[in-house]
Amino acid sequence: MKQRSKSKSFSIQTLILKIVIVWAIVAFVIYPNLNLLVSVFYKNGQFSTEVFGKVFGSARAMKSLVNSFILAFTLVVTVNIVGTLSVLLTEYWDIKGARVLKLAYMSSLIYGGVVLVSGYKYVYGANGLLTKLLVSVFPGMNPNWFVGYGAVVFVMTFSCTQNHMMFLKNAIHGLDYHTIEAAKNMGASGSRIFFQIVMPVLKPTFFAITILTFLTGLGAMSAPLIVGGENFQTINPMIITFAKSSFSREVAAFLAVLLGIATMILLAVFSRIEKGGNYISVSKTKAKLKKQKISNPVFNAAAHVVAYAMFAIYVIPIILVIVYSFCDSLTIKTGNLTLNSFTLANYQKLFTSAEAIKPYIVSIVYSLLAAVLAVLMAVICARFVRTAKHKYDVFFEWGMLIPWLLPATLIALGLTTTYGERQPILFNYVMVGTLVLMLVGYTVVKLPFSYRMVKAAFFSIDNDLEEAAKCMGASTLYTMIKVILPVIFPAIMSIIILNFNGMLSDYDLSVFLYHPLFQPLGIVVKAASDESASIDARAMGFVYTVVLMILSSVALYFGQGDGMERIRRWKQRRFEKRVAKG
């Protein structure tokens, strides 16, 4: 009788939890975006096509659409070339100093978004060190040369290769080395081995990365905004421009909807092709791939030149940002570096001024809370799906994955448009202008990634563990807390850390959702990179960037590096010592 009452109690708890999760998904994921669509296409209760005339009649809006697709198609070529080279130079060919090169090529993992673009602007912009050097050599040179389409392509090409370094590297390591050796013994040349053995294995990964690259170019924000200039603005920066005015806000909403539709179509095409049999090849042996020597001396020399030229492109902005973070305001203004230029005043200001350190506190708090909330919802929904008792439980999966189909700007506009006024679904609470709005946006954006990773962790659990707990009389809740969560805890922590790192320097969402009195790092760094920014603000921008890189490096170390494994081994040793002491 007691057991039955416990089961009934837990069923009620489960039902309440499901209701809360369904409400959260509907209120913050589905309803805002549906409401945005209604606000665009319905006027005074009737369907209206007025917005079509506004968008297609706006030269700026149409140009931004065209520029977005031009950028997306361009990046598919340039990013694949540079990204593939970065992997081949560090993982496939025998290049001297490959370990150092790899660190540089992976720097965009800790140095991305608005922070990375600002770093490139500090080097190549009108007041950049390299630009001033070139102007001194070529007096007639235009100091504003690093603006427009070329600048955007350059920056985004070298900032979007992290997918190649993560995914293509794994595909390279999956090559069957015995097959390569067999081909060599049969007289196959290095180029033939590469195109007939290596490339077919990499093809599925290439396809996935190409789709991701195209979507990145289509939804580009930071690079066009900072170095695009007036002549090369894409959809997202234009959405920001239109959203600032109440007269053009529906144009901004419509552009966001168009971006969302394009994203959905591309993902649907990708899914269809993937189901058609595009699979990653798996090595038949466990033989570790040995790096291939480039036998032709000319090609070998050219490969080394290319490798270290790319190294310089990746590293120089980072080095200069670090150097300038220790320089006084006069040096930053003139670009004339001397031994007397260096000072610790900027860092002293950061750690002694509450106003200076405030953006870090804001970003850390928001990013951490959003990371935890997203993973918490992911764990609950993944559990519901895993133990689904009826077909309607699949809603939890669909609801968690919907934000993957929506650009960040669409999510942000949906929230601001919907909850700028009282809505019954939110109990008449006006969220715009509050501290909650950005937290909700951060959390929603991280739901799909969190769910996919948590679901994978759940399905790696041996079902016998749960069955054994049930046989011993453990309730579902007890089994979840005491049996399942400890097993997937390392994965959960890694996901939280990766979520945290991904939102730490966010600008795309923050620009729509942040509270004016609580500016996150992305907003502050972007403001510091503007031409109108004061020298002191620009100096602090360098400091913010350096400290942010350190925070991101630490986060990645624990999220994807050896940090979490070291903590696990330390806890295991402590446990063994306690057992030994009795």
HELIX and SHEET records of a PDB file:
HELIX    1   1 LYS A    2  ILE A   25  1                                  24    
HELIX    2   2 VAL A   26  ILE A   30  3                                   5    
HELIX    3   3 TYR A   31  PHE A   41  1                                  11    
HELIX    4   4 GLU A   50  PHE A   56  1                                   7    
HELIX    5   5 ALA A   59  VAL A   87  1                                  29    
HELIX    6   6 LEU A   88  TYR A   92  3                                   5    
HELIX    7   7 ALA A   98  TYR A  105  1                                   8    
HELIX    8   8 SER A  107  LEU A  109  5                                   3    
HELIX    9   9 GLY A  113  TYR A  124  1                                  12    
HELIX   10  10 LEU A  129  VAL A  137  1                                   9    
HELIX   11  11 TYR A  149  SER A  159  1                                  11    
HELIX   12  12 GLN A  162  ASN A  163  1                                   2    
HELIX   13  13 HIS A  164  LEU A  168  3                                   5    
HELIX   14  14 LYS A  169  HIS A  173  1                                   5    
HELIX   15  15 TYR A  177  ASN A  185  1                                   9    
HELIX   16  16 GLY A  190  ILE A  193  1                                   4    
HELIX   17  17 PHE A  194  VAL A  198  3                                   5    
HELIX   18  18 MET A  199  LEU A  218  1                                  20    
HELIX   19  19 SER A  222  VAL A  227  1                                   6    
HELIX   20  20 ILE A  235  ALA A  243  1                                   9    
HELIX   21  21 ARG A  249  LYS A  275  1                                  27    
HELIX   22  22 PRO A  297  SER A  325  1                                  29    
HELIX   23  23 SER A  329  THR A  334  1                                   6    
HELIX   24  24 LEU A  339  SER A  341  5                                   3    
HELIX   25  25 ALA A  345  THR A  352  1                                   8    
HELIX   26  26 ALA A  354  ARG A  386  1                                  33    
HELIX   27  27 LYS A  391  ASP A  393  5                                   3    
HELIX   28  28 VAL A  394  LEU A  401  1                                   8    
HELIX   29  29 ILE A  402  LEU A  405  5                                   4    
HELIX   30  30 ALA A  408  THR A  418  1                                  11    
HELIX   31  31 PRO A  424  LEU A  426  5                                   3    
HELIX   32  32 VAL A  436  PHE A  459  1                                  24    
HELIX   33  33 ASN A  463  CYS A  471  1                                   9    
HELIX   34  34 THR A  476  THR A  479  1                                   4    
HELIX   35  35 MET A  480  ILE A  484  3                                   5    
HELIX   36  36 LEU A  485  MET A  503  1                                  19    
HELIX   37  37 SER A  510  LEU A  513  1                                   4    
HELIX   38  38 LEU A  521  SER A  529  1                                   9    
HELIX   39  39 ILE A  535  GLY A  559  1                                  25    
HELIX   40  40 GLY A  563  LYS A  581  1                                  19    
SHEET    1   A 2 TYR A  42  LYS A  43  0                                        
SHEET    2   A 2 GLN A  46  PHE A  47 -1                                        
END                                                                             
